[in-house]
Amino acid sequence: MPIDPVCRMEVSEGTELKAVYNGKVYYFCSPECKAEFEANPEEYIKGEEMEHEHGKHSHEHGHRRHGCCH
Ligand SMILES: [Zn+2]
């Protein structure tokens, strides 16, 4: 299921509420979220990437392993 990049809830791919940015399709739960994204797409795309890299779980896990195996 795609994630609404603005409020981060799961949305159905069948929704009419979508926007294409940088060749990627983004789906939204409401016209408000879509408008919000279109007003400032960079912000929401950046946030998406940051959450992946600095996800608490993977960060902590990776750090620990590195410390004890080397
Ligand atoms: Zn939303």
N, CA, C, O and the ligand as a Tripos MOL2 file, in Angstrom:
@<TRIPOS>MOLECULE
protein
  281   279    71     0     0
PROTEIN
NO_CHARGES

@<TRIPOS>ATOM
      1 N           0.8430   -1.2100    0.0000 N.3       1 MET1
      2 CA          0.0000    0.0000    0.0000 C.3       1 MET1
      3 C           0.8680    1.2470    0.0000 C.2       1 MET1
      4 O           1.8210    1.3400    0.7740 O.2       1 MET1
      5 N           0.5570    2.1810   -0.8380 N.am      2 PRO2
      6 CA          1.3260    3.4360   -0.8230 C.3       2 PRO2
      7 C           1.0280    4.2470    0.4280 C.2       2 PRO2
      8 O          -0.0370    4.1220    1.0310 O.2       2 PRO2
      9 N           1.9820    5.0730    0.8010 N.am      3 ILE3
     10 CA          1.8400    5.9000    1.9950 C.3       3 ILE3
     11 C           1.6430    7.3600    1.5810 C.2       3 ILE3
     12 O           2.3610    7.8850    0.7300 O.2       3 ILE3
     13 N           0.6860    7.9770    2.1840 N.am      4 ASP4
     14 CA          0.4870    9.4120    2.0170 C.3       4 ASP4
     15 C           1.7190   10.1090    2.6050 C.2       4 ASP4
     16 O           1.9620   10.0050    3.8070 O.2       4 ASP4
     17 N           2.5000   10.8170    1.7780 N.am      5 PRO5
     18 CA          3.7490   11.4040    2.2940 C.3       5 PRO5
     19 C           3.5060   12.5540    3.2720 C.2       5 PRO5
     20 O           4.4150   12.9490    4.0010 O.2       5 PRO5
     21 N           2.3020   13.0840    3.2910 N.am      6 VAL6
     22 CA          2.0220   14.2230    4.1630 C.3       6 VAL6
     23 C           1.6700   13.7530    5.5700 C.2       6 VAL6
     24 O           2.2870   14.1910    6.5410 O.2       6 VAL6
     25 N           0.7040   12.8840    5.6850 N.am      7 CYS7
     26 CA          0.2920   12.4340    7.0300 C.3       7 CYS7
     27 C           0.7600   11.0200    7.3180 C.2       7 CYS7
     28 O           0.5940   10.5300    8.4350 O.2       7 CYS7
     29 N           1.3440   10.3560    6.3270 N.am      8 ARG8
     30 CA          1.9380    9.0280    6.4850 C.3       8 ARG8
     31 C           0.9590    7.9150    6.8110 C.2       8 ARG8
     32 O           1.3220    6.9260    7.4490 O.2       8 ARG8
     33 N          -0.2510    8.0740    6.3840 N.am      9 MET9
     34 CA         -1.1520    6.9380    6.5370 C.3       9 MET9
     35 C          -1.2240    6.1680    5.2250 C.2       9 MET9
     36 O          -0.9010    6.7010    4.1630 O.2       9 MET9
     37 N          -1.6430    4.9340    5.3040 N.am     10 GLU10
     38 CA         -1.7420    4.1170    4.1010 C.3      10 GLU10
     39 C          -2.9630    4.5190    3.3000 C.2      10 GLU10
     40 O          -4.0390    4.7480    3.8530 O.2      10 GLU10
     41 N          -2.7840    4.6010    1.9870 N.am     11 VAL11
     42 CA         -3.9140    4.9390    1.1300 C.3      11 VAL11
     43 C          -4.0300    3.9130    0.0120 C.2      11 VAL11
     44 O          -3.0540    3.2550   -0.3480 O.2      11 VAL11
     45 N          -5.2020    3.7900   -0.5160 N.am     12 SER12
     46 CA         -5.4390    2.8400   -1.5920 C.3      12 SER12
     47 C          -4.8850    3.3720   -2.9040 C.2      12 SER12
     48 O          -4.9910    4.5630   -3.1970 O.2      12 SER12
     49 N          -4.2890    2.4760   -3.6930 N.am     13 GLU13
     50 CA         -3.7540    2.8860   -4.9850 C.3      13 GLU13
     51 C          -4.8460    3.2910   -5.9550 C.2      13 GLU13
     52 O          -4.5780    3.9240   -6.9760 O.2      13 GLU13
     53 N          -6.0520    2.9300   -5.6390 N.am     14 GLY14
     54 CA         -7.1670    3.2510   -6.5210 C.3      14 GLY14
     55 C          -7.6650    4.6820   -6.3670 C.2      14 GLY14
     56 O          -8.5680    5.1120   -7.0840 O.2      14 GLY14
     57 N          -7.0800    5.4100   -5.4390 N.am     15 THR15
     58 CA         -7.5650    6.7670   -5.1830 C.3      15 THR15
     59 C          -7.3110    7.7150   -6.3540 C.2      15 THR15
     60 O          -6.3550    7.5560   -7.1130 O.2      15 THR15
     61 N          -8.1790    8.6840   -6.4720 N.am     16 GLU16
     62 CA         -8.0030    9.7220   -7.4820 C.3      16 GLU16
     63 C          -7.0040   10.7670   -6.9950 C.2      16 GLU16
     64 O          -6.4940   11.5810   -7.7650 O.2      16 GLU16
     65 N          -6.7470   10.7150   -5.7030 N.am     17 LEU17
     66 CA         -5.9010   11.7340   -5.1000 C.3      17 LEU17
     67 C          -4.4470   11.3440   -5.2200 C.2      17 LEU17
     68 O          -3.8720   10.7530   -4.3060 O.2      17 LEU17
     69 N          -3.8530   11.6780   -6.3540 N.am     18 LYS18
     70 CA         -2.4440   11.3720   -6.5200 C.3      18 LYS18
     71 C          -1.7490   12.4850   -7.2820 C.2      18 LYS18
     72 O          -2.3810   13.2770   -7.9810 O.2      18 LYS18
     73 N          -0.4450   12.5250   -7.1320 N.am     19 ALA19
     74 CA          0.3420   13.5390   -7.8060 C.3      19 ALA19
     75 C           1.6360   12.8910   -8.2850 C.2      19 ALA19
     76 O           2.1680   11.9990   -7.6230 O.2      19 ALA19
     77 N           2.1410   13.3340   -9.4250 N.am     20 VAL20
     78 CA          3.4050   12.8150   -9.9170 C.3      20 VAL20
     79 C           4.4680   13.8790   -9.6870 C.2      20 VAL20
     80 O           4.3170   15.0380  -10.0740 O.2      20 VAL20
     81 N           5.5370   13.4520   -9.0520 N.am     21 TYR21
     82 CA          6.6360   14.3800   -8.8080 C.3      21 TYR21
     83 C           7.9410   13.6420   -9.0170 C.2      21 TYR21
     84 O           8.1290   12.5560   -8.4690 O.2      21 TYR21
     85 N           8.8470   14.2120   -9.7990 N.am     22 ASN22
     86 CA         10.1240   13.5580  -10.1100 C.3      22 ASN22
     87 C           9.9420   12.1380  -10.6410 C.2      22 ASN22
     88 O          10.7440   11.2510  -10.3470 O.2      22 ASN22
     89 N           8.8970   11.9320  -11.4140 N.am     23 GLY23
     90 CA          8.6670   10.6210  -11.9970 C.3      23 GLY23
     91 C           8.0880    9.5970  -11.0390 C.2      23 GLY23
     92 O           7.8950    8.4380  -11.4040 O.2      23 GLY23
     93 N           7.8140   10.0210   -9.8210 N.am     24 LYS24
     94 CA          7.2050    9.1070   -8.8430 C.3      24 LYS24
     95 C           5.7770    9.5090   -8.5740 C.2      24 LYS24
     96 O           5.4360   10.6920   -8.5760 O.2      24 LYS24
     97 N           4.9380    8.5030   -8.3410 N.am     25 VAL25
     98 CA          3.5440    8.8110   -8.0420 C.3      25 VAL25
     99 C           3.3360    8.7930   -6.5390 C.2      25 VAL25
    100 O           3.7580    7.8600   -5.8550 O.2      25 VAL25
    101 N           2.6930    9.8140   -6.0370 N.am     26 TYR26
    102 CA          2.3850    9.8960   -4.6130 C.3      26 TYR26
    103 C           0.8770    9.8860   -4.4400 C.2      26 TYR26
    104 O           0.1480   10.5160   -5.2060 O.2      26 TYR26
    105 N           0.4250    9.1770   -3.4420 N.am     27 TYR27
    106 CA         -1.0090    9.0600   -3.1920 C.3      27 TYR27
    107 C          -1.3760    9.7610   -1.8960 C.2      27 TYR27
    108 O          -0.5770    9.8550   -0.9640 O.2      27 TYR27
    109 N          -2.5990   10.2450   -1.8650 N.am     28 PHE28
    110 CA         -3.0360   11.0260   -0.7040 C.3      28 PHE28
    111 C          -4.3890   10.5730   -0.1860 C.2      28 PHE28
    112 O          -5.2060   10.0050   -0.9120 O.2      28 PHE28
    113 N          -4.5990   10.8470    1.1090 N.am     29 CYS29
    114 CA         -5.8450   10.4250    1.7410 C.3      29 CYS29
    115 C          -6.9320   11.4680    1.5470 C.2      29 CYS29
    116 O          -8.1170   11.1510    1.6410 O.2      29 CYS29
    117 N          -6.5450   12.7050    1.2780 N.am     30 SER30
    118 CA         -7.5410   13.7680    1.1700 C.3      30 SER30
    119 C          -7.0070   14.8800    0.2680 C.2      30 SER30
    120 O          -5.7980   15.0000    0.0670 O.2      30 SER30
    121 N          -7.9210   15.6920   -0.2750 N.am     31 PRO31
    122 CA         -7.4750   16.8310   -1.1130 C.3      31 PRO31
    123 C          -6.5700   17.7820   -0.3420 C.2      31 PRO31
    124 O          -5.7080   18.4360   -0.9290 O.2      31 PRO31
    125 N          -6.7640   17.8590    0.9740 N.am     32 GLU32
    126 CA         -5.9240   18.7370    1.7950 C.3      32 GLU32
    127 C          -4.4760   18.2740    1.7660 C.2      32 GLU32
    128 O          -3.5560   19.0790    1.6170 O.2      32 GLU32
    129 N          -4.2860   16.9750    1.9100 N.am     33 CYS33
    130 CA         -2.9300   16.4420    1.8930 C.3      33 CYS33
    131 C          -2.2890   16.6270    0.5140 C.2      33 CYS33
    132 O          -1.1020   16.9360    0.4110 O.2      33 CYS33
    133 N          -3.0630   16.4410   -0.5150 N.am     34 LYS34
    134 CA         -2.5320   16.5920   -1.8680 C.3      34 LYS34
    135 C          -2.0960   18.0400   -2.0970 C.2      34 LYS34
    136 O          -1.0220   18.2950   -2.6420 O.2      34 LYS34
    137 N          -2.9320   18.9740   -1.6800 N.am     35 ALA35
    138 CA         -2.6120   20.3900   -1.8350 C.3      35 ALA35
    139 C          -1.3630   20.7410   -1.0300 C.2      35 ALA35
    140 O          -0.5050   21.5010   -1.4790 O.2      35 ALA35
    141 N          -1.2850   20.1760    0.1520 N.am     36 GLU36
    142 CA         -0.1440   20.4160    1.0240 C.3      36 GLU36
    143 C           1.1470   19.9250    0.3600 C.2      36 GLU36
    144 O           2.1690   20.6110    0.3830 O.2      36 GLU36
    145 N           1.0830   18.7580   -0.2150 N.am     37 PHE37
    146 CA          2.2450   18.1820   -0.8880 C.3      37 PHE37
    147 C           2.6500   19.0230   -2.0990 C.2      37 PHE37
    148 O           3.8290   19.3040   -2.3110 O.2      37 PHE37
    149 N           1.6630   19.4130   -2.8780 N.am     38 GLU38
    150 CA          1.9700   20.1690   -4.0890 C.3      38 GLU38
    151 C           2.5110   21.5590   -3.7740 C.2      38 GLU38
    152 O           3.2260   22.1590   -4.5760 O.2      38 GLU38
    153 N           2.1600   22.0570   -2.6000 N.am     39 ALA39
    154 CA          2.6570   23.3690   -2.2000 C.3      39 ALA39
    155 C           4.1360   23.2930   -1.8230 C.2      39 ALA39
    156 O           4.8670   24.2750   -1.9520 O.2      39 ALA39
    157 N           4.5670   22.1280   -1.3590 N.am     40 ASN40
    158 CA          5.9340   22.0050   -0.8780 C.3      40 ASN40
    159 C           6.4490   20.5620   -1.0000 C.2      40 ASN40
    160 O           6.7850   19.9330    0.0030 O.2      40 ASN40
    161 N           6.5070   20.0500   -2.2210 N.am     41 PRO41
    162 CA          6.8480   18.6290   -2.4020 C.3      41 PRO41
    163 C           8.2220   18.2480   -1.8570 C.2      41 PRO41
    164 O           8.3830   17.1650   -1.2950 O.2      41 PRO41
    165 N           9.1950   19.1070   -2.0110 N.am     42 GLU42
    166 CA         10.5550   18.7890   -1.5650 C.3      42 GLU42
    167 C          10.5980   18.4210   -0.0840 C.2      42 GLU42
    168 O          11.2950   17.4880    0.3170 O.2      42 GLU42
    169 N           9.8580   19.1530    0.7040 N.am     43 GLU43
    170 CA          9.8400   18.9080    2.1430 C.3      43 GLU43
    171 C           9.4250   17.4770    2.4620 C.2      43 GLU43
    172 O          10.0380   16.7920    3.2810 O.2      43 GLU43
    173 N           8.3730   17.0580    1.7930 N.am     44 TYR44
    174 CA          7.8230   15.7440    2.1200 C.3      44 TYR44
    175 C           8.6790   14.6230    1.5510 C.2      44 TYR44
    176 O           8.7620   13.5470    2.1420 O.2      44 TYR44
    177 N           9.3020   14.8570    0.4320 N.am     45 ILE45
    178 CA         10.1750   13.8400   -0.1410 C.3      45 ILE45
    179 C          11.4210   13.6900    0.7230 C.2      45 ILE45
    180 O          11.8850   12.5770    0.9710 O.2      45 ILE45
    181 N          11.9460   14.7910    1.1680 N.am     46 LYS46
    182 CA         13.1170   14.7660    2.0400 C.3      46 LYS46
    183 C          12.8130   14.0000    3.3120 C.2      46 LYS46
    184 O          13.5940   13.1500    3.7400 O.2      46 LYS46
    185 N          11.6790   14.3040    3.9110 N.am     47 GLY47
    186 CA         11.2880   13.6370    5.1450 C.3      47 GLY47
    187 C          11.1980   12.1350    4.9530 C.2      47 GLY47
    188 O          11.5660   11.3610    5.8370 O.2      47 GLY47
    189 N          10.7130   11.7350    3.8060 N.am     48 GLU48
    190 CA         10.5630   10.3250    3.5110 C.3      48 GLU48
    191 C          11.9240    9.6410    3.5140 C.2      48 GLU48
    192 O          12.0780    8.5680    4.0980 O.2      48 GLU48
    193 N          12.8930   10.2400    2.8790 N.am     49 GLU49
    194 CA         14.2250    9.6420    2.8080 C.3      49 GLU49
    195 C          14.9110    9.6290    4.1630 C.2      49 GLU49
    196 O          15.5770    8.6570    4.5190 O.2      49 GLU49
    197 N          14.7500   10.6940    4.9090 N.am     50 MET50
    198 CA         15.3950   10.7650    6.2060 C.3      50 MET50
    199 C          14.8750    9.6850    7.1450 C.2      50 MET50
    200 O          15.6430    9.1030    7.9110 O.2      50 MET50
    201 N          13.5980    9.4220    7.0880 N.am     51 GLU51
    202 CA         13.0400    8.4350    7.9820 C.3      51 GLU51
    203 C          13.6080    7.0570    7.6550 C.2      51 GLU51
    204 O          13.7700    6.2260    8.5500 O.2      51 GLU51
    205 N          13.9020    6.8140    6.4140 N.am     52 HIS52
    206 CA         14.4740    5.5340    6.0270 C.3      52 HIS52
    207 C          15.8810    5.3760    6.5940 C.2      52 HIS52
    208 O          16.2140    4.3370    7.1650 O.2      52 HIS52
    209 N          16.6830    6.3840    6.4390 N.am     53 GLU53
    210 CA         18.0670    6.2800    6.8610 C.3      53 GLU53
    211 C          18.2450    6.3390    8.3560 C.2      53 GLU53
    212 O          19.1270    5.6800    8.9080 O.2      53 GLU53
    213 N          17.4230    7.1160    9.0110 N.am     54 HIS54
    214 CA         17.5920    7.2830   10.4420 C.3      54 HIS54
    215 C          16.4920    6.5900   11.2220 C.2      54 HIS54
    216 O          16.1950    6.9600   12.3580 O.2      54 HIS54
    217 N          15.8920    5.5870   10.6070 N.am     55 GLY55
    218 CA         14.8900    4.8150   11.3410 C.3      55 GLY55
    219 C          15.5200    4.2910   12.6110 C.2      55 GLY55
    220 O          16.5940    3.6920   12.5640 O.2      55 GLY55
    221 N          14.8870    4.4980   13.7240 N.am     56 LYS56
    222 CA         15.4530    4.1620   15.0190 C.3      56 LYS56
    223 C          15.9300    2.7070   15.0660 C.2      56 LYS56
    224 O          17.0470    2.4140   15.4900 O.2      56 LYS56
    225 N          15.0780    1.8340   14.6320 N.am     57 HIS57
    226 CA         15.3750    0.4200   14.7610 C.3      57 HIS57
    227 C          16.6600    0.0370   14.0140 C.2      57 HIS57
    228 O          17.5800   -0.5240   14.6080 O.2      57 HIS57
    229 N          16.7190    0.3360   12.7340 N.am     58 SER58
    230 CA         17.8630   -0.1030   11.9450 C.3      58 SER58
    231 C          19.1380    0.6080   12.3870 C.2      58 SER58
    232 O          20.2250    0.0340   12.3310 O.2      58 SER58
    233 N          19.0050    1.8280   12.8150 N.am     59 HIS59
    234 CA         20.1880    2.5620   13.2500 C.3      59 HIS59
    235 C          20.7850    1.9160   14.5010 C.2      59 HIS59
    236 O          21.9850    1.6500   14.5640 O.2      59 HIS59
    237 N          19.9530    1.6760   15.4650 N.am     60 GLU60
    238 CA         20.4350    1.0870   16.7050 C.3      60 GLU60
    239 C          21.0280   -0.2980   16.4590 C.2      60 GLU60
    240 O          22.0830   -0.6520   16.9860 O.2      60 GLU60
    241 N          20.3370   -1.0390   15.6670 N.am     61 HIS61
    242 CA         20.7650   -2.3940   15.3890 C.3      61 HIS61
    243 C          22.1370   -2.3960   14.6970 C.2      61 HIS61
    244 O          23.0640   -3.0860   15.1200 O.2      61 HIS61
    245 N          22.2350   -1.6110   13.6340 N.am     62 GLY62
    246 CA         23.4830   -1.5540   12.8810 C.3      62 GLY62
    247 C          24.6360   -1.0980   13.7530 C.2      62 GLY62
    248 O          25.7440   -1.6240   13.6510 O.2      62 GLY62
    249 N          24.3860   -0.1480   14.5850 N.am     63 HIS63
    250 CA         25.4310    0.4050   15.4370 C.3      63 HIS63
    251 C          25.9700   -0.6740   16.3790 C.2      63 HIS63
    252 O          27.1790   -0.8430   16.5390 O.2      63 HIS63
    253 N          25.0540   -1.3810   16.9820 N.am     64 ARG64
    254 CA         25.4290   -2.3990   17.9510 C.3      64 ARG64
    255 C          26.2880   -3.4920   17.3080 C.2      64 ARG64
    256 O          27.3350   -3.8710   17.8340 O.2      64 ARG64
    257 N          25.8360   -3.9710   16.1970 N.am     65 ARG65
    258 CA         26.5380   -5.0730   15.5470 C.3      65 ARG65
    259 C          27.9510   -4.6670   15.1920 C.2      65 ARG65
    260 O          28.9120   -5.4170   15.3670 O.2      65 ARG65
    261 N          28.0360   -3.4630   14.6920 N.am     66 HIS66
    262 CA         29.3420   -2.9810   14.2830 C.3      66 HIS66
    263 C          30.2840   -2.9710   15.4720 C.2      66 HIS66
    264 O          31.4520   -3.3410   15.3590 O.2      66 HIS66
    265 N          29.7690   -2.5500   16.5960 N.am     67 GLY67
    266 CA         30.5820   -2.4190   17.7940 C.3      67 GLY67
    267 C          31.0690   -3.7700   18.3200 C.2      67 GLY67
    268 O          32.2150   -3.8690   18.7570 O.2      67 GLY67
    269 N          30.2500   -4.7920   18.2910 N.am     68 CYS68
    270 CA         30.6400   -6.0260   18.9500 C.3      68 CYS68
    271 C          31.3610   -7.0140   18.0220 C.2      68 CYS68
    272 O          32.0370   -7.9300   18.4900 O.2      68 CYS68
    273 N          31.2110   -6.8210   16.7090 N.am     69 CYS69
    274 CA         31.8440   -7.7970   15.8140 C.3      69 CYS69
    275 C          33.2460   -7.3830   15.3860 C.2      69 CYS69
    276 O          34.0170   -8.1940   14.8740 O.2      69 CYS69
    277 N          33.5620   -6.1220   15.6010 N.am     70 HIS70
    278 CA         34.8900   -5.7030   15.1530 C.3      70 HIS70
    279 C          35.7570   -5.3230   16.3190 C.2      70 HIS70
    280 O          36.9130   -4.9440   16.1320 O.2      70 HIS70
    281 ZN         -3.1980   12.4430    4.3710 Zn       71 ZN71
@<TRIPOS>BOND
     1     1     2 1
     2     2     3 1
     3     3     4 2
     4     3     5 am
     5     5     6 1
     6     6     7 1
     7     7     8 2
     8     7     9 am
     9     9    10 1
    10    10    11 1
    11    11    12 2
    12    11    13 am
    13    13    14 1
    14    14    15 1
    15    15    16 2
    16    15    17 am
    17    17    18 1
    18    18    19 1
    19    19    20 2
    20    19    21 am
    21    21    22 1
    22    22    23 1
    23    23    24 2
    24    23    25 am
    25    25    26 1
    26    26    27 1
    27    27    28 2
    28    27    29 am
    29    29    30 1
    30    30    31 1
    31    31    32 2
    32    31    33 am
    33    33    34 1
    34    34    35 1
    35    35    36 2
    36    35    37 am
    37    37    38 1
    38    38    39 1
    39    39    40 2
    40    39    41 am
    41    41    42 1
    42    42    43 1
    43    43    44 2
    44    43    45 am
    45    45    46 1
    46    46    47 1
    47    47    48 2
    48    47    49 am
    49    49    50 1
    50    50    51 1
    51    51    52 2
    52    51    53 am
    53    53    54 1
    54    54    55 1
    55    55    56 2
    56    55    57 am
    57    57    58 1
    58    58    59 1
    59    59    60 2
    60    59    61 am
    61    61    62 1
    62    62    63 1
    63    63    64 2
    64    63    65 am
    65    65    66 1
    66    66    67 1
    67    67    68 2
    68    67    69 am
    69    69    70 1
    70    70    71 1
    71    71    72 2
    72    71    73 am
    73    73    74 1
    74    74    75 1
    75    75    76 2
    76    75    77 am
    77    77    78 1
    78    78    79 1
    79    79    80 2
    80    79    81 am
    81    81    82 1
    82    82    83 1
    83    83    84 2
    84    83    85 am
    85    85    86 1
    86    86    87 1
    87    87    88 2
    88    87    89 am
    89    89    90 1
    90    90    91 1
    91    91    92 2
    92    91    93 am
    93    93    94 1
    94    94    95 1
    95    95    96 2
    96    95    97 am
    97    97    98 1
    98    98    99 1
    99    99   100 2
   100    99   101 am
   101   101   102 1
   102   102   103 1
   103   103   104 2
   104   103   105 am
   105   105   106 1
   106   106   107 1
   107   107   108 2
   108   107   109 am
   109   109   110 1
   110   110   111 1
   111   111   112 2
   112   111   113 am
   113   113   114 1
   114   114   115 1
   115   115   116 2
   116   115   117 am
   117   117   118 1
   118   118   119 1
   119   119   120 2
   120   119   121 am
   121   121   122 1
   122   122   123 1
   123   123   124 2
   124   123   125 am
   125   125   126 1
   126   126   127 1
   127   127   128 2
   128   127   129 am
   129   129   130 1
   130   130   131 1
   131   131   132 2
   132   131   133 am
   133   133   134 1
   134   134   135 1
   135   135   136 2
   136   135   137 am
   137   137   138 1
   138   138   139 1
   139   139   140 2
   140   139   141 am
   141   141   142 1
   142   142   143 1
   143   143   144 2
   144   143   145 am
   145   145   146 1
   146   146   147 1
   147   147   148 2
   148   147   149 am
   149   149   150 1
   150   150   151 1
   151   151   152 2
   152   151   153 am
   153   153   154 1
   154   154   155 1
   155   155   156 2
   156   155   157 am
   157   157   158 1
   158   158   159 1
   159   159   160 2
   160   159   161 am
   161   161   162 1
   162   162   163 1
   163   163   164 2
   164   163   165 am
   165   165   166 1
   166   166   167 1
   167   167   168 2
   168   167   169 am
   169   169   170 1
   170   170   171 1
   171   171   172 2
   172   171   173 am
   173   173   174 1
   174   174   175 1
   175   175   176 2
   176   175   177 am
   177   177   178 1
   178   178   179 1
   179   179   180 2
   180   179   181 am
   181   181   182 1
   182   182   183 1
   183   183   184 2
   184   183   185 am
   185   185   186 1
   186   186   187 1
   187   187   188 2
   188   187   189 am
   189   189   190 1
   190   190   191 1
   191   191   192 2
   192   191   193 am
   193   193   194 1
   194   194   195 1
   195   195   196 2
   196   195   197 am
   197   197   198 1
   198   198   199 1
   199   199   200 2
   200   199   201 am
   201   201   202 1
   202   202   203 1
   203   203   204 2
   204   203   205 am
   205   205   206 1
   206   206   207 1
   207   207   208 2
   208   207   209 am
   209   209   210 1
   210   210   211 1
   211   211   212 2
   212   211   213 am
   213   213   214 1
   214   214   215 1
   215   215   216 2
   216   215   217 am
   217   217   218 1
   218   218   219 1
   219   219   220 2
   220   219   221 am
   221   221   222 1
   222   222   223 1
   223   223   224 2
   224   223   225 am
   225   225   226 1
   226   226   227 1
   227   227   228 2
   228   227   229 am
   229   229   230 1
   230   230   231 1
   231   231   232 2
   232   231   233 am
   233   233   234 1
   234   234   235 1
   235   235   236 2
   236   235   237 am
   237   237   238 1
   238   238   239 1
   239   239   240 2
   240   239   241 am
   241   241   242 1
   242   242   243 1
   243   243   244 2
   244   243   245 am
   245   245   246 1
   246   246   247 1
   247   247   248 2
   248   247   249 am
   249   249   250 1
   250   250   251 1
   251   251   252 2
   252   251   253 am
   253   253   254 1
   254   254   255 1
   255   255   256 2
   256   255   257 am
   257   257   258 1
   258   258   259 1
   259   259   260 2
   260   259   261 am
   261   261   262 1
   262   262   263 1
   263   263   264 2
   264   263   265 am
   265   265   266 1
   266   266   267 1
   267   267   268 2
   268   267   269 am
   269   269   270 1
   270   270   271 1
   271   271   272 2
   272   271   273 am
   273   273   274 1
   274   274   275 1
   275   275   276 2
   276   275   277 am
   277   277   278 1
   278   278   279 1
   279   279   280 2
@<TRIPOS>SUBSTRUCTURE
     1 MET1         2 RESIDUE 1 A MET
     2 PRO2         6 RESIDUE 1 A PRO
     3 ILE3        10 RESIDUE 1 A ILE
     4 ASP4        14 RESIDUE 1 A ASP
     5 PRO5        18 RESIDUE 1 A PRO
     6 VAL6        22 RESIDUE 1 A VAL
     7 CYS7        26 RESIDUE 1 A CYS
     8 ARG8        30 RESIDUE 1 A ARG
     9 MET9        34 RESIDUE 1 A MET
    10 GLU10       38 RESIDUE 1 A GLU
    11 VAL11       42 RESIDUE 1 A VAL
    12 SER12       46 RESIDUE 1 A SER
    13 GLU13       50 RESIDUE 1 A GLU
    14 GLY14       54 RESIDUE 1 A GLY
    15 THR15       58 RESIDUE 1 A THR
    16 GLU16       62 RESIDUE 1 A GLU
    17 LEU17       66 RESIDUE 1 A LEU
    18 LYS18       70 RESIDUE 1 A LYS
    19 ALA19       74 RESIDUE 1 A ALA
    20 VAL20       78 RESIDUE 1 A VAL
    21 TYR21       82 RESIDUE 1 A TYR
    22 ASN22       86 RESIDUE 1 A ASN
    23 GLY23       90 RESIDUE 1 A GLY
    24 LYS24       94 RESIDUE 1 A LYS
    25 VAL25       98 RESIDUE 1 A VAL
    26 TYR26      102 RESIDUE 1 A TYR
    27 TYR27      106 RESIDUE 1 A TYR
    28 PHE28      110 RESIDUE 1 A PHE
    29 CYS29      114 RESIDUE 1 A CYS
    30 SER30      118 RESIDUE 1 A SER
    31 PRO31      122 RESIDUE 1 A PRO
    32 GLU32      126 RESIDUE 1 A GLU
    33 CYS33      130 RESIDUE 1 A CYS
    34 LYS34      134 RESIDUE 1 A LYS
    35 ALA35      138 RESIDUE 1 A ALA
    36 GLU36      142 RESIDUE 1 A GLU
    37 PHE37      146 RESIDUE 1 A PHE
    38 GLU38      150 RESIDUE 1 A GLU
    39 ALA39      154 RESIDUE 1 A ALA
    40 ASN40      158 RESIDUE 1 A ASN
    41 PRO41      162 RESIDUE 1 A PRO
    42 GLU42      166 RESIDUE 1 A GLU
    43 GLU43      170 RESIDUE 1 A GLU
    44 TYR44      174 RESIDUE 1 A TYR
    45 ILE45      178 RESIDUE 1 A ILE
    46 LYS46      182 RESIDUE 1 A LYS
    47 GLY47      186 RESIDUE 1 A GLY
    48 GLU48      190 RESIDUE 1 A GLU
    49 GLU49      194 RESIDUE 1 A GLU
    50 MET50      198 RESIDUE 1 A MET
    51 GLU51      202 RESIDUE 1 A GLU
    52 HIS52      206 RESIDUE 1 A HIS
    53 GLU53      210 RESIDUE 1 A GLU
    54 HIS54      214 RESIDUE 1 A HIS
    55 GLY55      218 RESIDUE 1 A GLY
    56 LYS56      222 RESIDUE 1 A LYS
    57 HIS57      226 RESIDUE 1 A HIS
    58 SER58      230 RESIDUE 1 A SER
    59 HIS59      234 RESIDUE 1 A HIS
    60 GLU60      238 RESIDUE 1 A GLU
    61 HIS61      242 RESIDUE 1 A HIS
    62 GLY62      246 RESIDUE 1 A GLY
    63 HIS63      250 RESIDUE 1 A HIS
    64 ARG64      254 RESIDUE 1 A ARG
    65 ARG65      258 RESIDUE 1 A ARG
    66 HIS66      262 RESIDUE 1 A HIS
    67 GLY67      266 RESIDUE 1 A GLY
    68 CYS68      270 RESIDUE 1 A CYS
    69 CYS69      274 RESIDUE 1 A CYS
    70 HIS70      278 RESIDUE 1 A HIS
    71 ZN71       281 GROUP 0 **** ****
